Amino acid sequence: MVEMEVKKIIEIAIKLSIDKSSQALSKILKSGSKIELLNIKTMRIKDINSTLPIDLEVAGAYIDLDGEREGFKLLFLVELTTSFRLAELMLRWPNGKIKEYNTFTESAIAEIGNILGSTVSNVFSSDFGIKIIPTPPHVVRDFSSNLLEYMIMDIPYIDCFLFAESRFFVVKEELPCYFFILPKGDIFKCAYD
Amino acid sequence: MVWCRIGMADILVGIGDFKISNAPNILKTNLGSCVGLTLYNPHKKIGGLLHVLLPRAPKNKGENLSKYADTGFEQFLKELKKKGCDISKLEAKVFGGAHVIKAIKTRVGDENLAVIKEMLKKNRIRIKAERTGGDRGYLIWLDLSTGKVTCRVFGEVERIY
């Protein structure tokens, strides 16, 4: 029973987090963003690299959220070409101005990472009374599966873990982005208590 | 952008896992700080790909031993022997072990490589080719018809080893 309730808490906390993140992003991008929670599931480490196409070239931002207790790892991930358009939207530049990955795209991804990190952190502080603070984002470019691999490097002595995967669209442009949440400890059990 | 060959015969090797197969299949995986070891018997056209996440298994080993270089190597070799592979005929190729995220201070990639090389030496298996280290991830695929490994480092073109 408690396990079922904790699962509910997980779903509520994640939905709240992505909902508030999308509101913050909509303001920054001056375009509606719609976030869909695709699934929350327990995954085996060996199955992570089947989550996304293995050879997809992406850029992503990692954020750790820790505080009173171990919190989360967040990963915002976007196809390299999509990152160009995200940067243009943030800078109010016309479509097609950015032709390659550069400091503008890197900053845009870092900024989105900051937004996601701080909104998730706010949800836990205001709605669950748990103080967790986001670290500055680490922006990385690589194949998608490798970014997911780096996400588990700090917590490797486990065989399975809880994994929340969501996909969001910047509505006008239909830019697919991915947002993964990996709890490091028993933060959801704590939120339930 | 160059894409991996995707076909019916492609088999994806997960993180901390290994797969063994025969021609004409292709085994493929991605590697960041993880290390990928291919062992191939050219006479039988049987081979495998081991993907290790961490260098050494802790005392409380857990259920997935293939993710550690030491225990994973042992399991991998044992399964190859079961398939009738003679160790002395195996060709080894090693890839990965990059240090991509500077914020992670531990150089897990280097440690993974050291343990894999130590295990190969202990079992007298010669390394025929390697592409290791650096600060970008890898994609590799082993063609079991030829034993050749195609390696693509992020941002570079494919190379065959």
Chai-1 contact restraints between the chains, C-beta under 6 A:
chainA,res_idxA,chainB,res_idxB,connection_type,confidence,min_distance_angstrom,max_distance_angstrom,comment,restraint_id
A,I45,B,I15,contact,1.0,0.0,6.0,A-B,restraint_1
A,I45,B,G16,contact,1.0,0.0,6.0,A-B,restraint_2
A,K46,B,G14,contact,1.0,0.0,6.0,A-B,restraint_3
A,K46,B,I15,contact,1.0,0.0,6.0,A-B,restraint_4
A,K46,B,G16,contact,1.0,0.0,6.0,A-B,restraint_5
A,K46,B,D17,contact,1.0,0.0,6.0,A-B,restraint_6
A,D47,B,G14,contact,1.0,0.0,6.0,A-B,restraint_7
A,I48,B,I15,contact,1.0,0.0,6.0,A-B,restraint_8
A,N49,B,G14,contact,1.0,0.0,6.0,A-B,restraint_9
A,N49,B,I15,contact,1.0,0.0,6.0,A-B,restraint_10
A,N49,B,N30,contact,1.0,0.0,6.0,A-B,restraint_11
A,S50,B,L12,contact,1.0,0.0,6.0,A-B,restraint_12
A,I54,B,N30,contact,1.0,0.0,6.0,A-B,restraint_13
A,D55,B,W3,contact,1.0,0.0,6.0,A-B,restraint_14
A,D55,B,C4,contact,1.0,0.0,6.0,A-B,restraint_15
A,D55,B,L139,contact,1.0,0.0,6.0,A-B,restraint_16
A,H138,B,I101,contact,1.0,0.0,6.0,A-B,restraint_17
A,H138,B,A103,contact,1.0,0.0,6.0,A-B,restraint_18
A,D142,B,G137,contact,1.0,0.0,6.0,A-B,restraint_19
A,D142,B,F154,contact,1.0,0.0,6.0,A-B,restraint_20
A,F143,B,N30,contact,1.0,0.0,6.0,A-B,restraint_21
A,F143,B,G137,contact,1.0,0.0,6.0,A-B,restraint_22
A,F143,B,L139,contact,1.0,0.0,6.0,A-B,restraint_23
A,S145,B,N30,contact,1.0,0.0,6.0,A-B,restraint_24
A,N146,B,N30,contact,1.0,0.0,6.0,A-B,restraint_25
A,N146,B,G32,contact,1.0,0.0,6.0,A-B,restraint_26
A,N146,B,G137,contact,1.0,0.0,6.0,A-B,restraint_27
A,E149,B,I15,contact,1.0,0.0,6.0,A-B,restraint_28
A,E149,B,G32,contact,1.0,0.0,6.0,A-B,restraint_29
A,Y150,B,G32,contact,1.0,0.0,6.0,A-B,restraint_30
A,Y150,B,I101,contact,1.0,0.0,6.0,A-B,restraint_31
A,P156,B,L53,contact,1.0,0.0,6.0,A-B,restraint_32
A,P156,B,L54,contact,1.0,0.0,6.0,A-B,restraint_33
A,D159,B,G62,contact,1.0,0.0,6.0,A-B,restraint_34
A,D159,B,E63,contact,1.0,0.0,6.0,A-B,restraint_35
A,D159,B,N64,contact,1.0,0.0,6.0,A-B,restraint_36
